[in-house]
Amino acid sequence: MELKKINDSCFYFSSAVNVGYLMTQGRGLLIDTGIDDSSIKKIIRILENENLPLDYCIITHAHTDHFGGASFLKKKAGIKLYAPKLERAIIENPILEPVYLWNGAYPLKELRNKFLEGKPVDVDVSIVPGFLEVGPFALEVVSLPGHSVEQVGIIHNELLYAADAYFAKEALKKHLVPFITDAEQTLQTFEKLKNIGVKGSVPGHGEFEEDFSESIAANIEVHMNKIKQIVKILNENQGRMPFDLLLQEFLNGNGIESRSIGQFLLFRTSFTAYITKLVHEGSAKAVMENNQLYITR
């Protein structure tokens, strides 16, 4: 983990999951916390070694790799936490993520791990898109849903902290099927990012880029190709397949061998988001037959 400076007030901790850091008028603000206590301890130690302040924290969305260190942060330093309302519900009740991945049923023990269920922590303030004052920080909260239901980005000093609204190109290569909950909103978010009017962006995964247009284009291409792939599989099977078999063919076609139930369920969520888009736009239907869900053209 390395603290990188972008300008006088904007920094980020470069790691597998980036954490933003803002500093002005002797105050410091984190954007996300990393996945666990170990991550946030490293951040605190670096800030202390650099004699940099830490007073506030905004959580962009309720995936454990972005809020897993928040519980320790609050206990250690009494830091005030901010998060979007719906994301806050999961941050405060993190079992909700394995619950929804497990179709609403109480989750298997295997799903209750630090990658899917962070430590619960109370959020102090719910935030909404628009102007936000946090101490001396004048921020713009930007709605960037798709990867999660109510994910936000943060703009300060004309720089965007984009969370997981997109992946930088080098990070995108590692995600054979990027996680999303809503394909329509994901693509709308990409269109918003094309015209957002900032001087650079820090994604949740990948390095800061002044011009991130190529990364956005690469993300659009990946998701559109996944949707086309599903349509192609359907067409090759008389336009009608059981949902589970279509999912299996989709994963096999992407060279995916799920190593765990949790990983499989994450892939299934993205696949379901693509199916939902196809159904909503009239390109496919979801129908029941003999207690089995079919997807048809």
Stockholm file with secondary structure:
# STOCKHOLM 1.0

chainA/1-297         MELKKINDSCFYFSSAVNVGYLMTQGRGLLIDTGIDDSSIKKIIRILENENLPLDYCIITHAHTDHFGGASFLKKKAGIKLYAPKLERAIIENPILEPVYLWNGAYPLKELRNKFLEGKPVDVDVSIVPGFLEVGPFALEVVSLPGHSVEQVGIIHNELLYAADAYFAKEALKKHLVPFITDAEQTLQTFEKLKNIGVKGSVPGHGEFEEDFSESIAANIEVHMNKIKQIVKILNENQGRMPFDLLLQEFLNGNGIESRSIGQFLLFRTSFTAYITKLVHEGSAKAVMENNQLYITR
#=GR chainA/1-297 SS CEEEESSSSEEEEESSSCEEEEEETTEEEEECCCSSHHHHHHHHHHHHHTTCCCCEEECCSCCHHHHTTHHHHHHHHCCEEEEEHHHHHHHHSTTHHHHHHTTTSCCCGGGCSTTTCCCCCCCSEEECSEEEEETTEEEEEEECCSSSTTCEEEEETTEEEEETSSCCHHHHTTCSSCCCSCHHHHHHHHHHHHTCCCSCEEESSSCCBSCCHHHHHHHHHHHHHHHHHHHHHHHTTTTEEEHHHHHHHHHHHTTCCCSSHHHHHHHHHHHHHHHHHHHHTTSCEEEEETTEEEEEC
#=GC SS_cons         CEEEESSSSEEEEESSSCEEEEEETTEEEEECCCSSHHHHHHHHHHHHHTTCCCCEEECCSCCHHHHTTHHHHHHHHCCEEEEEHHHHHHHHSTTHHHHHHTTTSCCCGGGCSTTTCCCCCCCSEEECSEEEEETTEEEEEEECCSSSTTCEEEEETTEEEEETSSCCHHHHTTCSSCCCSCHHHHHHHHHHHHTCCCSCEEESSSCCBSCCHHHHHHHHHHHHHHHHHHHHHHHTTTTEEEHHHHHHHHHHHTTCCCSSHHHHHHHHHHHHHHHHHHHHTTSCEEEEETTEEEEEC
//
